[in-house]
Amino acid sequence: MKGIKSLAFGAMLVLISACSDAPFGFVHLPAAENQIRVDKGAETQPAYDIRGAEVSVPRALSVSEENQIYPWADIVWRGDPPGDRYDQVAAIFQEAATELSARTTAGAPVVMEIEVRGFHALTEKARYGYGGNYSISFDIALRDAASGAEVRPAERVNIVEPAAWGQQAADNEARGLTQKVMVTRLIVQAIERHLSRPLRPGA
């Protein structure tokens, strides 16, 4: 019986690992076109003057409050007190936009249009017991800040980044490096890298 339980536990870990390698593997999201693993030493500046963002977090996205290792839902967020997770996720993107507005001021003045497609941070069980990835997916387009004309069409950005867990997570919290701080930083870095790249052919 002990051997059977060990095999079952091993199979569960394989399944968890398979799920955590890609964002939202169980959800009907389109395939990633521009997956980013954030390189902390490779930040570049977009050639835009970002003036703000219009952020949409569709209510059709599912939300889970289950304290499981990897809940099957589009939005898993525990970095704020219990509340409207759609509004909380939107606020994180708005905070990222505010930071980007202060950092990117050279180029055409633009407003970002962001539609969130999925947002996974760690549950309590994953953060303090098992580990996992931050997996964030969104579409981003740019419009002229004055005329509203399209400057850059919508493109998909997927972020997959290992998250601190266990004692490291506790130490980070003590230093003020909360999940909210970390995911906001990841979003800022990912958007900077994305907008520094040339448009793909046919975009």
Buried (B, 14 or more C-beta within 10 A) or exposed (E): EEEEEEEEEEEEEEEBEEBBEBBBEEBEBEEBEBBBEBEEEEEEEBEBBBBBBBBBBEEEBEBBBEEBBBBBBBBBBBBBEEEEBBEBBBBBBBBBBBBBBEEBEEBBBBBBBBBBBBBBBBBEBBBBEBBBBBBBBBBBBBBBBEEEEEBBEBBBBBBBBEBBBEEEBEEBBEEEBBBBBBBBBBBBBBBBBBBBEEEEEEE
